[in-house]
Amino acid sequence: MTLQVNGDQRVCSDGLNLEQALLELGYQPRLVVVEFNGTILPRQLWPAQPVVESDVLEVVTIVGGGS
């Protein structure tokens, strides 16, 4: 299926939940925040959230650091 991820068309397997889709797309779920179809989705809901054709994800990677 095709999803829109951070403005780009990306392909992943059918029948995945959000957490599985993130892994397949190369993200580490514990290090990202996801806006799913316009709503920031709490991490605890990811395993129960099905991902379907044409869903729109904005994935922000959390980067640690300091000076």
N, C-alpha and C positions, 0 to 999 in steps of 0.2 A: 504494500500500500504506500501511497505518497502522503507525506506530511509536510507542512511548512514549519521549518525550524530556523528561528532567528532570521527570517526573511528569505531563506533558501528552500527549494524543494529537496526533500530527502526521502529515501525509500527505506522501509523496514518491513519486517514480516507481519503478516496478518495475525490477529488473535492475541496481541500482547496487551498487558496492562502498562500503565505509564512508567513504572519502575523498570520493567523489562525493556520497553522501548528505549529508554534513556541508556541503558547498558548496551543495547545493540547499536545505538548511534554513537557509542564511544565515550559517554559521560560517566563519571563516578557519582552516582546519586547522592552520596553523603556530602558532596562538595558543590551542589548546585541548588538554585532556587528556580522554580518553574512557574511561569504564567501559562495556564492551559486555557485556550480559547477565551482569552481576555481576563481571566481570574487567576490570582495567585492561589495555587492549590497547596494546602498543608501537606507536608511530607507523609503523615500517617494515612492519608487518603490515596496515595499513589498505587499501592498494591490492588486496590479495589476499583481504580479508574481505568476502564477500557479505552484503548486508543483506536480510533477508526479513521478511515480515509478522509483526508482534507482537514484533520484537526490542525490547529495552529499552536505551536509551542514557542515561547520565548524562554531560552535557558540562559541563566546568568551563573557563571562559575565564581565561586567564592575563592578569593586569592588571599593567602595569609602573607604577612610581611611586617616589617617594622624598620625602625632606624636605630 
